[in-house]
Amino acid sequence: MYVMRVEWQVKQGRMQEALAAVKKIGLTVPRFPRRFYVSHLGQFGRLTYDMELESLDEWRKINEEFSARPEGAEFWKMWNELVVGGNVQAWSPVDL
């Protein structure tokens, strides 16, 4: 199992637009993350989500399928106007 954590740096003053965008697209995508986080301490202007997946291939497949859809391509075009960058992390649990 993996936890994929994706973090976006949203342009200053555009957070509400970014939140509205992920809410709108999330209604049309079955495997879309349902919980998002907004930073309050540390690095400001961060919009983050995480989701559990069984494999990294599942992550690639979700992204490829989403980007191939007309609404996916439209979303990425609009999204690139709202953010200045981001990162993706893959985490796996550790038994102690």
LODODREN-130812 format. One record per residue (C-alpha): residue in one letter; x, y, z. Coordinates in steps of 0.05 Angstrom, whole numbers, plus 32768, in hexadecimal, padded with zeros to 4 digits. Layout:
residues N
AXYZ/...
end
This chain:
residues 96
M800080008000/Y801680477FF1/V7FFF808B8008/M800780BD7FD0/R800D81047FE9/V8008813C7FB6/E801781847FCA/W800A81C17F9E/Q802482087FA8/V7FE882337F97/K7FF482797F7D/Q7FE782AF7FB0/G7F9E82C37FB3/R7F8782877F89/M7F7982537FC0/Q7F2D82597FBD/E7F2F824F7F71/A7F5B82127F7A/L7F2C81F47FAE/A7EF082007F82/A7F1481DF7F47/V7F25819F7F6D/K7EDF819C7F8A/K7EC081A37F44/I7EED81707F22/G7EE881407F5D/L7E9D81397F51/T7EAB811A7F0C/V7EE780ED7F1C/P7ED880AC7F41/R7F1D80A17F60/F7F2B80EA7F71/P7F4680FB7FB6/R7F0F81117FE6/R7F388132801C/F7F64816E8010/Y7F8E81968040/V7FA081E08041/S7FDF81F88066/H7FD9822680A2/L8020822380BD/G8062821A8099/Q805E8222804E/F8020824A803E/G7FF582438000/R7FFB81F87FFE/L7FC281CB7FE8/T7FCF81827FF8/Y7FAB81407FF1/D7FBC80F97FFE/M7F9E80B77FE8/E7FAC806E7FF5/L7FBE80417FBB/E7FD37FF97FB4/S800B80087F83/L8031803F7F5F/D801680237F1E/E7FD080337F37/W7FE6807B7F41/R800180807EFA/K7FC180617EDE/I7F9480927F03/N7FBC80CD7EEA/E7FC080B47EA2/E7F7580A67E9F/F7F6380E97EBE/S7F9181107E90/A7F7680EC7E53/R7F2E81027E62/P7F1881457E43/E7F0681617E88/G7F4A814A7EA1/A7F70816F7E6B/E7F4481AC7E78/F7F5181A77EC2/W7F9D81A57EBA/K7F9D81E17E8C/M7F7582097EBF/W7F9C81EC7EFA/N7FDF82037EDE/E7FC4824A7EE2/L7FB782427F2D/V7FF782217F45/V8041822F7F41/G805A81E97F51/G805381AD7F7D/N806D81697F8E/V805681217F93/Q806D80F17FCA/A806180A67FD1/W8061808B8018/S805B80448031/P804880318078/V807C801480A7/D806C7FE180DD/L808F7FF0811E/
end
